[in-house]
């Protein structure tokens, strides 16, 4: 593997750690009254993301494709939770949904490139996916926590 590829993988790993950090959620977040399935899905997405980093490091493209497709196809929360999330997002619902759609599309790109064994494109697409996740977290996570978890402290 050349220096550039190693540097990109290192950058991706740092991004995965930043985005994967919410996987280590507090006990308060597990005991909330808000969207439980959404929270569980986000944790699972973080685990799959960490798995992709490991699979990229080992150039295990079939595993990358499998995990990325899991992200692209992750289940929606139940209807009641979607309603809660839509109410939470309010006039920012379109933005929230754009991040979600973009993450699904980018994860599908990662899977497609991995299936073709195109490592450089996998890494680039995965970095785009990580950035999309991070952008959503930066714009919504703190407000989400305050909205759904504030009463649990």
C-alpha positions in Angstrom: 0.0 0.0 0.0 1.4 3.4 -0.9 1.9 6.4 1.4 -1.2 8.2 0.0 -3.5 5.2 0.6 -2.1 4.8 4.2 -2.7 8.6 4.8 -6.3 8.3 3.5 -7.0 5.3 5.7 -5.6 7.1 8.7 -7.9 10.0 8.0 -10.8 7.7 7.6 -10.0 6.0 10.9 -9.9 9.3 12.7 -13.3 10.1 11.1 -14.7 6.8 12.1 -13.6 7.4 15.7 -15.2 10.8 15.7 -18.5 9.5 14.2 -18.4 6.2 16.0 -18.0 7.9 19.4 -21.8 8.1 20.1 -21.8 4.3 20.1 -20.6 4.7 23.7 -23.8 6.3 24.8 -24.5 7.2 28.4 -26.8 5.2 30.6 -29.1 8.2 30.6 -29.5 7.9 26.8 -30.5 4.3 27.2 -33.2 5.1 29.8 -34.9 7.9 27.9 -38.5 8.2 26.8 -37.6 9.3 23.3 -37.0 7.4 20.1 -35.4 4.2 21.4 -35.2 2.2 18.1 -33.6 5.3 16.4 -31.0 5.4 19.2 -30.4 1.6 18.8 -30.0 2.0 15.0 -27.5 4.8 15.4 -25.5 2.6 17.7 -25.6 -0.2 15.2 -24.6 2.1 12.4 -21.6 3.2 14.5 -20.6 -0.5 15.0 -20.9 -1.2 11.2 -18.8 1.9 10.5 -16.1 0.7 12.9 -16.3 -2.7 11.1 -15.8 -1.0 7.7 -12.6 0.7 9.0 -11.3 -2.6 10.1 -12.2 -4.3 6.8 -10.6 -1.5 4.8 -7.4 -1.8 6.8 -7.4 -5.5 5.9 -8.5 -4.8 2.3 -11.4 -7.2 2.9 -13.7 -5.8 0.2 -16.5 -8.3 0.6 -16.8 -7.4 4.3 -16.7 -3.7 3.4 -19.5 -4.3 0.9 -21.6 -6.3 3.3 -21.3 -3.7 6.1 -21.8 -0.7 3.8 -24.9 -2.3 2.3 -26.2 -2.8 5.9 -25.8 0.9 6.5 -27.5 1.8 3.2 -30.4 -0.5 4.0 -30.8 0.1 7.7 -34.4 -0.1 8.9 -36.5 2.9 9.6 -37.7 3.5 13.2 -41.3 2.6 13.9 -43.9 5.1 12.8 -44.4 6.6 16.3 -40.7 7.3 16.5 -40.6 8.8 13.0 -43.4 11.1 14.1 -41.3 12.2 17.2 -38.2 12.7 15.0 -40.2 14.8 12.5 -41.6 16.9 15.3 -38.2 17.4 16.8 -36.7 18.4 13.4 -39.6 20.8 12.8 -38.7 23.3 10.1 -35.3 21.6 9.7 -36.9 18.3 8.6 -35.8 18.7 5.0 -32.2 19.2 6.1 -32.4 16.1 8.4 -33.9 14.0 5.6 -31.2 15.2 3.1 -28.5 14.0 5.5 -30.3 10.6 5.9 -30.8 10.2 2.1 -27.2 11.2 1.4 -25.8 8.7 4.0 -27.9 5.9 2.4 -26.6 6.9 -1.1 -23.0 7.2 0.0 -23.1 3.9 1.9 -24.5 2.2 -1.3 -21.5 3.8 -3.2 -19.1 2.3 -0.7 -20.7 -1.1 -1.2 -20.6 -0.8 -5.0 -17.0 0.1 -5.1 -16.1 -2.6 -2.5 -17.9 -5.2 -4.6 -15.7 -4.1 -7.6 -12.6 -4.3 -5.4 -11.8 -0.6 -6.1 -10.0 0.2 -2.9 -9.2 3.9 -3.6 -12.8 4.6 -4.5 -14.0 2.7 -1.4 -11.8 4.9 0.8 -12.9 8.1 -0.9 -16.6 7.2 -0.8 -16.3 6.1 2.8 -14.7 9.5 3.7 -17.7 11.2 2.0 -20.0 9.0 4.1 -18.2 9.8 7.3 -18.4 13.5 6.5 -22.1 13.3 5.8 -22.6 11.5 9.2 -20.4 14.1 11.0 -22.3 17.0 9.3 -25.6 15.6 10.6 -24.2 15.0 14.1 -22.8 18.5 14.2 -26.1 20.0 13.2 -28.5 17.8 15.1 -26.9 15.7 17.9 -26.7 18.3 20.7 -30.3 19.5 20.1 -31.5 15.9 19.9 -29.9 15.1 23.2 -31.3 18.1 24.9 -34.8 17.5 23.4 -35.0 13.8 24.3 -32.7 13.2 27.2 -32.8 16.4 29.3 -35.5 15.1 31.5 -33.5 11.9 32.4 -30.7 13.6 34.3 
